[in-house]
Amino acid sequence: MTSRYYATYAAWRRDPEGFWADAAGAIDWSKRWERVYDPDAGVYGRWFVGAECNTCHNCIDRHVASGRADQAALIYDSPMTGQVKRFTYGELKREVVALASVLRNQGVGKGDRVIIYMPMVPEAVFAMLACARLGAVHSVVFGGFAAPELAARIDDAKPKAIVSASCGIEPGRVVAYKPLLDGAIALSGHKPERCLILQRDTLRCDLVAGRDLDLADQMARERAAGANVDCVPVAATDPLYILYTSGTTGQPKGVVRDNGGHMVMLEWSMEHEYGVKPGEAFWAASDVGWVVGHSYVVYAPLLHGCMTILYEGKPVGTPDAGAFWRVISDHGVAALFTAPTAFRAIKGQDPDATFLPKYDLSKFRTLFLAGERADPETVRWAERHLSRPVIDHWWQTETGAPISQNPVGLGLLPVKHGSPGVSMPGFDVRILDDAGHEVKPGTMGNVVISLPLPPGCLPTLWNAERRFRDAYLTEFPGFYKTADAGYIDEDGYLFIMARTDDIINVAGHRLSTGAIEEAVAEHPDVAECAVVGIADDLKGQVPCSFVVLSAGRSRDGKELEREVVALVRERIGAVAALRTVVAVKRLPKTRSGKILRSTMQKIADREDWKMPATIDDPAVLDEIGEALRARGIGI
């Protein structure tokens, strides 16, 4: 069908306030707004000023009232424990009300903060929605974060209560959360009044008398007593949550998300961008500790009346490279949203997709990739084997929803591999040089967004307005700085090539790691790769490529290096100056799948580096160091 994208985007450009006011009609409001947009409120303006609403009501109560009480709302699928649990909208409301009553009994109310330090279990979702029901502000911290990192977040958010669990379960190991939580509280200056602990059978823990309560026991008491907790109206501009950006060192950076604009944007995106209908199964294979988990595991699917999947497992190894196909088949998933690194892992373990024919994917329509740049080879591999649209799209923790994509719900546009697509309504994306001047199409520069940002984007940082201005708004006045580098082509398609910190300066030539990785990934034996710039006395920096071979492939290192270097020279030219290709068993990644390029670069250049708080497996960095030393690099 003919895409409605261009007409829709033009309608937004003509009348932004009218556009978002119309979109807001899909949300229940206890009080309508006085102004759709107030340019004088907040740092750069606020949306739906004067309105009142409740996010939990819109996610649960209105669906129960409209006839969806018996429809599946949440499916917990855990290959780690062998459990599958299903909750209808009516059952979800019962659990959320019980937990809200527990929190209320501990003095938690409107505006109070609650830290949620949990694995991928239903109680994590219940806790988020229970906070929203009370008008409290939740801050989900990825389960298993080290005690000092958790302590920094406790001191910044100053929670009245913490909801946690005895442990998390990962392939080959059990992570004891309680010692980490106790250590964090000991380190923090702020002391929470209460900790609610979910005891998991895999590893139970001791409770601190006078501070800790058994979460399941407390919820059971409230259910038995028939507890009722009404949704508390809050201002549309009041915070729903604080999410600390991953990889933070020193003082954490707490991204604030409001209630009203957040709901409007997410509800709009489900139909128009993701092309999903109420009642269908939507699966975001992300942890609730990350922004994808907030937006598209919990809030957006439930706002839209969908069934959402909460998956406690990995794309490979739980038990094999067919894990994702099994979940799609078992639960009739219509759309999957995951990180490119997940599909690179599946491709690396099962390059011929031999597991795929074993499962029924008849209801599956669309694969969405985001979180890191989706290299064209991985996209083509998925397109070839799935025979379905594969949509790379780009957004950030700060925006909470896609900035750029190919909008399935509005009708697909032609695909350009390497590009997430075009700018979504609300986002006026520009490319500027370092002096702040707009550049010609096809010219790489700083990716920025014209102010104001649309509904749902961060209005500020938690208790750090000056830091917010300095980090995002000061360098390019009138624009939000994304800290990404890329270009827009003559057709308006955006290409995100690297973080601005990952641009390599080779003898005065600015090269993106993304462009070089794109070429390296074309080698038939390469499953994954990462390119970093390492110090060079002559050229300042030269690229070094780390490659992971596909399962079952074994190559002579020097021969592989010659082939990859020749491929890069053919695709980019001699200017790329790639000479070094290092084969490794695996790449260091955060738990959300981002490759830790800057840490690899520091190891190669013998610079001081700190263990990233979000790293999935610290042992990988030792492997990287050994591989570099074997090549005489970093010694």
N, C-alpha and C positions, 0 to 999 in steps of 0.2 A: 504494500500500500504506500501511497505518497506520505512522506513524513510531515507531521504538523509542527516540527521543531522550529523552522524559521518563522512561521506565523506566530507561534507561542512566544518565542524570544523577542520578536518585534513588539508584541503586545506588552510584554514586561517593560521594554525600553520606553514605550510611549507613556505608560502610566504605572510606575512601580507600586505606588500605594494602592491603586485600584486592583492591580494584579494580586497583591498579597492579601488584601481585604477579601477578595473573592475566594482565594485559597483558604482563608480562615473560616469560611462557612462550613468546612468539613469538621470543625472542632466545636465541642460544647463549651460555652463560656457562661460562668455564673454572673458576669458583668461585662458588657461590651466596652470596647476601648473608647477613650476620648479622642485619641489621635492614632491613626494607623502607624505613622512614623513621626517622631519628634526629634528634629535635628539638634535641638539644644539640650537634650537629655544625655547623660553619660559622656563618654569620651568622644564618640563620633555620632551619637544619636541612638535612640532606642525604639523598638517596635512594639506596637499594641499597648501604648502607654495608657494607664487608667483601667485596663481590662483586668478581670479576675478569672481564675480557672483552677483546675486541678489535674495534673498529668495522670495520676492513678485512676481517677474517674474516667478519663478518656481512653485509657488502656484496657480497663476491665468493666467498671460498673455500667457504662452506657451500652456495652455489648451484651451484658447479662440482661439488661432491661429491654433490649431490642430483639431478643430471641436467640442469642448465641450462647446461652448458658451451657448447653450440652455439646457445643462444638469444641473440638480440641484446640487448646490455646498454646500449651507448652509440652514438648516432648523432650525428656531427659534420656539421652542415649550414651551409655558409658561402657565402652569395651574394656576399660580399666577395672570395672567391678562386675561386668556382665549384667548390668541392670538396664532396663528400659522402663521408664515411668511416664504415664500420660496424665495431663491435667486439663480438664475442660475449663472454659472461662468461669463457670460456676465454682469449680474446685479451686481454681487459682484465686478467686476472690476470697474463698474461705481461708486459704493459707495466708494470704497477704493481710487480711483483717486480723488473724490470730497474731501474726508477728508485729503488726502495728500496735495491737493492744499490749503486747509484751514491752515494746519500746516506750509506749505511753506510760505504762506502769513504772518505768524507770526514769520518768521525768523528761523524756524526749518530746519536744514540741516544735512548733513553727519556728524556723530559722536556726534551730540547733543543728550541729553537724554530727554525722555518724560515719565512721570509717568502716568499710566492708572489706575484709581481708580474707578472701574465700577462694576455694577451688571452683571448678565448673560443676556446681551442684545446684539443684533447684532453689535451695535456701538463699543462694546469692541473688537470684532474681526476685524472690519474695522480699528480701531485705531492701533492695533498690525501690521496689514498688511501695513497700510499707513506709519508707521514708517519704516518698512522694505523697502518699496518702495523708501523712501528718503535716506536710509542709516543711518537713526537715530537709536538710541538705546532705546528700550522701557523697562520699568520696571513696570510690572503689580503688583499692591498692592491689596490684597483681599479687596473688597468693604465692608465697615463697620469696618475696623480696627480702633482702638482708635486713637485719635489725636496725643498722644505722639509717638506711633509706626509709624504712617505715617510721622510725623515730622522727626524722625530719618532717615527714608528712603529718604526723601527730602534732608536732609543735606548730606547724603552719595552719592546719585546719582547726585545731583545738576541739576535738570531738567530745561530746558528752558521753557517748558509748561507742564501743567497737563490736562488730559482729564478725566472728571468725570461726575456724574449724580446727579440729585436732591435727589434721594432716591433708596433704594433697597427694595424689597418686599419679606417677608418671611411668612410662615404660622402663622397667628395670630398677625403679627406686620409689621409695616412699619419702616424701618431704614432711618432716615434723614441723607444723606451723607454730604450735604453742610455745616452744622455746624461743622462736624468733619473735613472737608477739611479746612474751615476757621480757626478753632482752630489749626490745624497742621501748617498752614502757619504762624500764629501768633507766634507759638513756635519755628519754624525753623529759623536758621541763614540765610540760603539761601532762597531767595524769587523768585519764578518762575515769568517770565514776563507775562505769559498769562494762564488763565484757560478757557477751553472749556467745557461747562456744558450742558448735555442732560436733558432737562426738561421732567419729566415723569408726566403724567396726575394724577397719584395716589397722588403725593405730589410735587408740584412745589416749587421753592425757589427764593429768591431774588438774583440778580447778583450784584457784586461789580463793581461800575463804574470805568472804566479805566483798569480793570484787567480781568473781566469775559466776555465771549461771549457766546451767545446761539448757541450750536453746530448744532442743526437741521437747524436753520436759515442760518448759515454760509455755511453748506453743500448744502442747496437748492440753494443758490446764485451761488456757484461754478458749480453745475450741470446745472443751467440755462444758465450760461455763456459759457458752453461747455469746461470747464477747462480740460487741458491735462497735466499729469505729467509722464514723462518717468521714468523708473526704473533706479536708480543710481547704477552703478557698485561699489562694495566694495571688499576689499581683503577677501579671504576665511577665513583668520584668524582674521578679524575685528569682534567686538562683534555685535551680533544680539539683545541680550537682557541681562538684569540683573534680577535675581530672588532671592529675599531675602528669606532665609530658614525660615520655620514656627517655631514659638516658640522662636524666638531669643530674648534674653534679653541684654540690654546694646547696644553696637555698633552692628548694623545689619551686617549679613554675606551675601554679595551679590555674588551669583554664576553667573559666566559669561558663556554665550553660544556663540560660534562663528557661522559664516554663513555657510561655506563650509562643514565642517565635520558634522555639525548638519543635513544638508539636506541629505547627503549621508547615514548616519546611519538611519534616520527616513524613508526615501524612501525604503531602503533595508528591514527594519523591517516590513513594511506593508504587503509585499508579503510573505516573507520567515518566519517571526515569527507569524504574525497575520492571515495569509492566506486569505487576503482580496484582491479582484480584483478591478481595476479602474471601476468607475461607480456604485459600490455597496455602500450601506449605512452603515457607521461605527459610532457607538455612544459611546463616552467616557462620562459617567455620572459624570463629575467632573467640578469644577469651573475653569474658566480661570486664577484665581489667583494662582493656584497650578501648579506644573510641568506637571501633567497629562493633565491639560487643555491646556498648551502651546504645548506639544508634540502631543497629540492625540485628542484634540478637534479642534485645529487650524492647526498646521503645517503638521503633517504626512498625515492626510486624504486628504488635499488639494494638497500636493506634489504628491500624488499617483492618483489624479483625482477621488477621491471618493466624496460622499455626506456625510457631517458631521452634527451631531445633536447638537444644543445648547439648553440645557434644563434648564429652570428656574423653579425648583420644587424640591420635595423630593421623596424618594422611598416609603414613606408611608405618609398618611395625605394630599396628594394633588391629588385626594381627599381620596384615600384609598390605601391598600396594593397591588392593581392591577395597580398602576401608571406606573411602568416600562413595564409591559406587554402591556399596552395600547400604549405607545410610540413605542415599537418594532413593534406592529401590524400596527399602523397608517402609519409608514414611511418605512416599509419593511426592518427593520434593520437586517443585516447579522451577525454582531458581536457587543456585548456589553462589555464594559470595565468599571468596577466600583469597589468600595471598598468592602472588605468583610463585613464591618459594615453595608453597605446598605442591603446586603442579610440577615444578622442577624436580622435587623429590619423587613424586609419582613417576614422572618420565624417566628419571635416573634409575629407579628400581625396576620399572616395567616399561622399557622403551617401546615395545610393540603393543602395549595396552592389552595384554593377554587376559587380564582379569575382567575387562569391561564386558565382554559378551556373556558373562555368567549372571548378569543382573538385569532386571527390568527397569529401564530408564524411560518408559513410555510417557510419563508425566513431566519429565524434565525438559525444560525449554531453553534456559539461558544460563551461561556461566559468566560470573562477574569477577574480575581480578582487580585488586587494589592493595595498597600497603607498601609496595615498592614497585619500581618500574617493571612492567611486563615486557620482557624481551620478545621480539617478533618470533623467534624460533619456538619458544614455549607456546605462544598463542597459536601459531600454525599447527603445532603438534596436537594441541587440544581441539582445534577446529577439525583437523583431519580425522581424529578418532571419535569425536563426539558427534560430528555432523550437525552441530548447533551453533548459534551465535556465541562468540567468546568476546566479552566486552571488557576491555581494559578501561578503568576510570581512575580519576585522580582527585584526592581530597586530603584534608589534614585534620589532626586532632582539633585544631582551632576552629575549623569550619563545621565539623560535625556531620556533613553531608557532602555529596559530590560537587566539585567545582567544575569539572569537565568530564564528559563521557559521551557515548553514543546512546541517545535516549530511546530505549526499547519501547517504552509506553507511548511515546509520541510518534513512533515509526522509525525504523532503523535508517540511518544515513549510510552512504558508502563507507566501507572500512578502510582505514589507512594504518597498516601495521606500524607499530612504534609510537602511535598517537593515542591518547585516551579519548580523543574526540574533540568536541566543540564545547564552548562555554555554556553552562546551564543558566536558566533564568535567575537573576539576582547577582550573577557574577560577570563583571565587565573586566576581562583579563587583558592586560597589556604587557608588552616587553620593553623594558627600558635599559639603556646603557648605564654605566656606573655613575654618570653625571646626571641621570634622571631624565634623559631625552628618549623619546620613543624611537625605536629602530624600524627598519624596513622589514617587510615579510621575509621569512627565511633566515633572518639574522639572529644569532643567539644572544641572549642577554638575561637580565633579571626579570623573573616572572612576578608581576604585581597585580593587585586587584583594586579597581577604583572604589573609593569610599562613597557611600556607606556600604558596609557588608550587609548581606541580606538577612532575613530572620533566621535564627538558629545559630549564627556564628557567635563567637565569644564577644561579649561586650567589654570585658576587661580581664585582668588576672586577679586572683583572690588576694585582697588586701595589698595590691601592688600596682596601683594605677600608673605611677611614674615608670615602673619597669615595663608595663604594657606599652606605653607610648614609645619608650626607647627601643624596645625589641621589635616592634612591628610597624610603627607609624612615622618615626622621625626621619629615617634615611631618605624616604621618598614621599615628601609632603603631598597629602591628598590621596595616598595609596596605602594599602596594606602590603607589607613585604612578606612574600611566602618563603624566602630563603631558598627557593629552587631556581635553577637555571634552565632555559629552554628557548623555544622559538614558536612563532605562529606562522603557518604557511599562507600562501595566497588564497586558499579556500577557507581560512579561518580555523583550521585544525591546529590544536596545541600539541607541542612535543616537549615533554619534560625529560631533560637529558641527565640531570644530576642535581644534587644539592650544591649550592654555590660554593661550599667548602670543598666539594669533590672535583671542581674544575682543575685540570692539570695544565700548568704553564710550561710548555716544552719549547725552549729557545724563543720565547716571546709569543708562541702560538697557543691560544687558549683552546684546549680540547676537553670534551666531556667524557667522563668515564662511561656513560651510557652508550655513546656511539661506538667506543672501542669494544665494550662488552657485547654489543649487538653483533659485531663482526666475529668475535671469538666464539660466540654461541652457535654460529653457523657450522662450526666443525662437527661432523657427524658423531664423533666420539665424546663430545663434551656435553655433560648433563647440566652443569652449573658453572658459573664463572664470576669472578669479581676482579675489577681493575682498580689499582690505586697508583697514585703518583709517588715515586720515591726519589730522594735527593740525588742529584747528579752534578758533579763539579763543573761540567762543561755546559749542560743545557738547563741547569736549574732543577728540573724534574724530568723524569722519564717514566712511562707507564710500566707497571709490572702486573702480569695477569696470573691469577690463581685459578686453576681449573679442577673440577671434579669430574672424573670419567663416569660414563654410564655403567650400570651394573654389568658385570661380565666382560668389560673391555679392559685390556692390558696393553700398554704402549710403551715403547722406549721413549724416555724423557726427551732426549735430544731430537729425535725424529718428530715427536709431537710438537716440540717447540718450533722447529723449522716450518711445519705445516701451518701452525696457528699464526706465526709471524707473517708468512706469505699471504695468508688469508686476509689479515688486517691491512697489509700493504695494498692488496688488490682492492679492498673495499674503501679504505680511507686515504691511502697514499703513504709515502715515506715519512710525511710530516708527523705521523702518529708515533714514530720512533720506538715501537714496541720491539724489544729484544729478548725480554725475559718472560718465560712461561713456567710457572711452578705448579706441578701436579700435587694435589693434596687429597686426603680422604674425605674431608668435609670442610665447609666454610663456617666461620663463627657468625652466629645470628642471635638476635634478640628473640625473646619468646613469641613475639608477634611476627617473626619471619624476616626482619630487616637485617641485611648483611652489615657487619660492623667494619666497614671499610676504613674509617679513621683510626681505629685501634690497630688494624693490620698495617696501616701506613706507619704508625708510630713505632711498631715493633721492627719494621724493616729499616727505619731511619734511626734506630737506637735512641728514640726519644722517651722521656718519662711518660708512662701511661697508667691509668687507673682501671681496675677491673670494672667493666660496665655493669651497672646494677641490674640491667635487664637481660644479661646474657643467658642463653639457654643451657650451655654446657661450658664451663670455664676451661675444661681440659683441651678444647679445640685450639685455644690460643697457644698452648704449649706445642701442639702439633704444627701450627703455623710457624712458630719460632724454629722448630727443628728443621722443617722443610726449607726455610730461608737460609739457615746456617749451612745446610748441605749444599746450597748453591753459593755460599760465600757472601751472603747478603745479611746485613745486620750484625756483623761480628767485628 
